[in-house]
Amino acid sequence: MGDGANQHKSFVGFRRMIGDETNPTFGIIVHDASKALHICEAADADTDWNVSADSHPSVYIHSATTPATEYVKIYTDATTAYIKCAGAVLNIDVPASGTQTFSANSGEEILILTATTSAVNEITITSAATTASPTIGATGSGANIGLKLIGKGTGILQVGGTTSWTANGTSGVLLTTMGPTAAGTNVAEWFTVQDANGSVRYIPAWGA
């Protein structure tokens, strides 16, 4: 008689899990060699997916148009969880005027995305190659789109990680001698910033 336990473990597919009899569940067991579960439509069941064997159990969800080259792969390596897109763009939809919250494992909020009904403008974050700078920009159908950075309450915007701000000269200078040409000599407003040490600094804005 064969080893029933080993035979049970070698079964690949949908089966009842017996690790905890007090809380029985069902699961999908992947093959030890490929460690992959592919989800596709029936017409593509015989497709050669042409992917290497995975080191950890992975789920592939294939498109119906070009299933071999367009799919989403989901897996974890015990350190990081991954959602990888091949031949497609990852798009996370939230309800119109809805909010999507991204949180840490312990529940702390990290990022909140809020949709606006009929929105046509958005923020695009673009990476950069060596020696170039990545950008956070306003994009959309409008010809001219502003970008707002808004603090909460009395909170102020901190720019950069510098430990100090360089002054113009080594001693106090009258602001009336520094105003740009034709911009007036009166400081109309002050931009408030904070350096990396938490010290508040002020940038003047001249007005007529």
SULURRA-V193440 format. One record per residue. N is the residue number from 1. RES is the residue in three letters. SS is DSSP state (A for helix, B for strand, O for the rest). PSI is psi in degrees with one decimal (* if undefined). OMEGA is omega in whole degrees, -180 to 180 (999 if undefined). Layout:
N	RES	SS	PSI	OMEGA
N	RES	SS	PSI	OMEGA
//
This chain:
1	MET	O	134.5	-179
2	GLY	O	169.2	178
3	ASP	O	106.1	-177
4	GLY	A	-38.2	-179
5	ALA	A	-44.2	-180
6	ASN	A	-36.7	177
7	GLN	A	-38.6	-180
8	HIS	A	-40.2	-179
9	LYS	A	-27.6	-177
10	SER	A	-7.9	-179
11	PHE	O	130.0	179
12	VAL	O	130.3	180
13	GLY	B	-159.2	-177
14	PHE	B	122.2	180
15	ARG	B	168.6	179
16	ARG	B	135.2	178
17	MET	B	136.7	-175
18	ILE	O	15.7	-179
19	GLY	O	-32.5	-178
20	ASP	O	100.3	-177
21	GLU	A	-19.2	179
22	THR	A	-14.1	180
23	ASN	A	65.3	-175
24	PRO	O	139.8	179
25	THR	B	174.5	175
26	PHE	B	149.0	-179
27	GLY	B	172.8	176
28	ILE	B	120.5	-178
29	ILE	B	124.7	179
30	VAL	O	159.6	-180
31	HIS	O	142.0	-178
32	ASP	O	-27.5	-177
33	ALA	O	-51.8	-176
34	SER	O	-32.7	-177
35	LYS	O	27.6	-174
36	ALA	B	143.2	172
37	LEU	B	119.5	-179
38	HIS	B	129.8	177
39	ILE	B	119.4	-178
40	CYS	O	173.3	176
41	GLU	O	162.4	-172
42	ALA	A	-36.2	-177
43	ALA	A	-19.2	-177
44	ASP	A	11.5	-175
45	ALA	O	-28.5	-178
46	ASP	O	14.3	-178
47	THR	O	139.4	172
48	ASP	O	107.3	-175
49	TRP	O	-20.0	175
50	ASN	O	45.7	175
51	VAL	O	149.3	179
52	SER	O	158.6	177
53	ALA	O	141.5	-179
54	ASP	O	154.0	178
55	SER	O	-19.7	-179
56	HIS	O	151.1	177
57	PRO	O	129.2	-175
58	SER	B	147.2	177
59	VAL	B	128.0	176
60	TYR	B	126.7	175
61	ILE	B	113.8	-173
62	HIS	B	147.1	175
63	SER	O	164.6	178
64	ALA	O	-10.7	-177
65	THR	O	-58.6	178
66	THR	O	74.2	-171
67	PRO	O	-30.3	-177
68	ALA	O	-22.9	-176
69	THR	O	-8.0	-179
70	GLU	O	106.8	-177
71	TYR	B	167.6	174
72	VAL	B	133.5	179
73	LYS	B	131.3	-179
74	ILE	B	128.3	178
75	TYR	B	171.2	174
76	THR	B	145.1	180
77	ASP	O	21.7	-180
78	ALA	O	-8.8	175
79	THR	O	-44.9	-177
80	THR	O	141.2	174
81	ALA	B	139.9	-174
82	TYR	B	143.0	166
83	ILE	B	108.4	-177
84	LYS	B	135.9	180
85	CYS	B	129.4	176
86	ALA	B	122.4	178
87	GLY	O	13.4	-179
88	ALA	O	166.8	179
89	VAL	O	133.3	178
90	LEU	O	122.6	-179
91	ASN	O	117.4	179
92	ILE	O	111.7	-178
93	ASP	O	136.6	172
94	VAL	O	158.2	-180
95	PRO	O	151.5	176
96	ALA	O	131.6	-177
97	SER	O	19.2	-180
98	GLY	O	175.3	-178
99	THR	B	137.9	177
100	GLN	B	124.6	-178
101	THR	B	131.3	175
102	PHE	B	125.8	-174
103	SER	B	160.5	174
104	ALA	O	168.4	-180
105	ASN	O	-32.8	-178
106	SER	O	1.5	173
107	GLY	O	-11.0	-178
108	GLU	O	134.9	179
109	GLU	B	137.3	179
110	ILE	B	-46.4	-176
111	LEU	B	136.6	177
112	ILE	B	125.0	177
113	LEU	B	126.9	-179
114	THR	B	125.9	-180
115	ALA	O	148.0	177
116	THR	O	133.9	-179
117	THR	O	133.1	178
118	SER	O	26.0	180
119	ALA	O	140.5	176
120	VAL	O	-6.5	179
121	ASN	B	148.8	-176
122	GLU	B	-179.8	178
123	ILE	B	134.7	177
124	THR	B	127.4	176
125	ILE	B	122.6	-175
126	THR	B	128.6	178
127	SER	O	176.0	-177
128	ALA	O	156.4	178
129	ALA	O	-179.1	-180
130	THR	O	137.8	180
131	THR	O	-7.5	177
132	ALA	O	165.0	-177
133	SER	O	134.3	174
134	PRO	O	160.6	-176
135	THR	B	150.6	168
136	ILE	B	111.1	-172
137	GLY	B	159.8	174
138	ALA	B	129.6	179
139	THR	B	162.7	180
140	GLY	B	-168.3	-176
141	SER	O	-14.8	180
142	GLY	O	149.2	179
143	ALA	O	-36.6	-179
144	ASN	O	115.3	-176
145	ILE	O	125.6	177
146	GLY	O	172.7	179
147	LEU	O	121.8	-177
148	LYS	O	136.2	170
149	LEU	O	112.2	-171
150	ILE	O	125.4	174
151	GLY	O	179.2	178
152	LYS	O	133.9	180
153	GLY	O	-127.0	179
154	THR	O	8.4	179
155	GLY	O	147.6	-177
156	ILE	O	164.4	-178
157	LEU	B	126.7	176
158	GLN	B	125.1	-177
159	VAL	O	124.7	176
160	GLY	O	178.2	180
161	GLY	O	23.5	-178
162	THR	O	151.8	-180
163	THR	O	-11.1	-180
164	SER	O	165.3	177
165	TRP	O	132.5	-177
166	THR	O	126.4	-180
167	ALA	O	162.1	177
168	ASN	O	95.0	-178
169	GLY	O	176.5	-177
170	THR	O	-2.5	179
171	SER	O	171.1	-178
172	GLY	O	138.3	179
173	VAL	O	135.6	179
174	LEU	O	133.3	-180
175	LEU	A	-26.4	-178
176	THR	A	-16.8	179
177	THR	A	-0.8	-174
178	MET	O	-8.0	-176
179	GLY	O	137.4	178
180	PRO	O	152.4	-180
181	THR	O	132.2	177
182	ALA	O	11.0	179
183	ALA	O	4.9	-178
184	GLY	O	173.5	-178
185	THR	O	3.0	-180
186	ASN	B	135.8	174
187	VAL	B	111.7	-177
188	ALA	B	-43.8	178
189	GLU	B	165.6	175
190	TRP	B	130.8	172
191	PHE	B	126.1	-179
192	THR	B	126.3	178
193	VAL	B	167.4	-179
194	GLN	B	132.2	180
195	ASP	O	-178.8	-175
196	ALA	O	-20.7	179
197	ASN	O	-0.6	180
198	GLY	O	4.1	180
199	SER	O	135.9	-179
200	VAL	B	133.5	177
201	ARG	B	156.5	-176
202	TYR	B	135.4	177
203	ILE	B	122.6	-177
204	PRO	B	147.6	173
205	ALA	B	119.4	-176
206	TRP	B	149.6	176
207	GLY	B	162.6	-178
208	ALA	O	*	999
//
